[in-house]
Amino acid sequence: MNHDGARDIGVSSHFPVLAAAVYKTQGPILELGCGWGSTPMLKLMCRAGNRMLESYDNNKEWADIFSAGHVERWDRWEPKEPSYGVCFIDCSPG
């Protein structure tokens, strides 16, 4: 339980909401912050739905693992697309 008594379902608890957002939208998907949870799921869903996925991380090792763009500083980063169907932000620093 967390501080307000709600049950914390832990790592990857965002899966149902993220999957629903992808399913109910169209257009490219933006992911800021790569990981073993969201990135493989988004890649699979984008491939199945013929959608573009842009992933970025400020950690070069994570960016390399997931073939994502590397961002030195988030405050200097600019998106490539004018709009996205889904923007998932789960990056460091929190």
C-alpha positions as CSV (number, residue, x, y, z in Angstrom):
1,M,0.0,0.0,0.0
2,N,1.2,3.5,-0.7
3,H,0.8,6.5,1.7
4,D,-2.9,7.1,0.9
5,G,-3.9,3.5,1.3
6,A,-4.2,2.7,-2.4
7,R,-2.7,-0.5,-3.6
8,D,0.6,-0.1,-5.5
9,I,0.7,-2.7,-8.2
10,G,4.4,-2.0,-8.9
11,V,6.6,-1.9,-11.9
12,S,4.9,-1.8,-15.3
13,S,1.6,-0.7,-13.6
14,H,1.2,1.7,-16.5
15,F,0.7,-1.1,-19.1
16,P,-3.1,-1.2,-19.1
17,V,-3.5,2.5,-19.5
18,L,-0.7,2.9,-22.0
19,A,-2.0,-0.1,-24.1
20,A,-5.5,1.4,-24.1
21,A,-4.2,4.8,-25.1
22,V,-2.3,3.3,-28.1
23,Y,-5.4,1.2,-29.0
24,K,-7.8,4.1,-29.0
25,T,-5.6,6.6,-30.9
26,Q,-4.0,7.1,-34.3
27,G,-0.8,8.7,-35.4
28,P,2.8,8.5,-34.3
29,I,3.7,7.6,-30.7
30,L,6.4,9.4,-28.7
31,E,8.2,7.7,-25.8
32,L,10.5,9.8,-23.6
33,G,12.5,7.3,-21.5
34,C,13.1,3.7,-22.6
35,G,12.8,0.6,-20.6
36,W,12.3,-3.2,-20.6
37,G,8.6,-2.6,-19.9
38,S,7.1,0.1,-22.2
39,T,9.5,0.1,-25.1
40,P,9.1,-3.6,-26.2
41,M,5.3,-3.3,-25.8
42,L,5.1,0.0,-27.8
43,K,7.3,-1.5,-30.5
44,L,5.1,-4.5,-30.8
45,M,1.9,-2.5,-30.8
46,C,3.3,0.0,-33.4
47,R,4.4,-2.8,-35.7
48,A,1.0,-4.5,-35.4
49,G,-0.8,-1.2,-36.0
50,N,1.5,0.1,-38.7
51,R,2.4,3.2,-36.6
52,M,5.6,5.1,-36.1
53,L,7.3,5.0,-32.7
54,E,9.9,7.6,-31.7
55,S,11.8,6.7,-28.5
56,Y,14.4,8.8,-26.8
57,D,16.4,8.5,-23.6
58,N,19.0,10.7,-21.9
59,N,21.0,7.7,-20.9
60,K,23.2,6.7,-23.8
61,E,23.4,3.1,-22.8
62,W,19.6,2.8,-22.6
63,A,19.2,4.6,-25.9
64,D,21.7,2.2,-27.5
65,I,19.9,-0.9,-26.1
66,F,16.6,0.1,-27.6
67,S,17.9,1.8,-30.8
68,A,16.4,5.1,-29.5
69,G,17.5,8.6,-29.9
70,H,19.9,9.9,-27.3
71,V,19.1,13.3,-25.7
72,E,21.9,15.1,-23.9
73,R,19.5,17.6,-22.2
74,W,15.7,17.4,-22.1
75,D,15.5,21.2,-22.0
76,R,17.1,21.4,-25.4
77,W,15.2,18.6,-27.1
78,E,12.6,19.3,-29.7
79,P,10.0,16.8,-31.1
80,K,10.2,15.8,-34.8
81,E,6.5,15.6,-35.4
82,P,4.0,18.5,-35.0
83,S,1.6,16.2,-33.0
84,Y,1.4,12.6,-31.7
85,G,-1.4,10.2,-31.0
86,V,0.3,9.2,-27.7
87,C,3.1,10.9,-25.7
88,F,4.4,8.6,-23.0
89,I,6.8,10.3,-20.6
90,D,8.8,8.1,-18.2
91,C,12.3,9.5,-18.2
92,S,15.0,10.5,-15.8
93,P,15.2,12.7,-13.9
94,G,11.6,12.1,-12.7
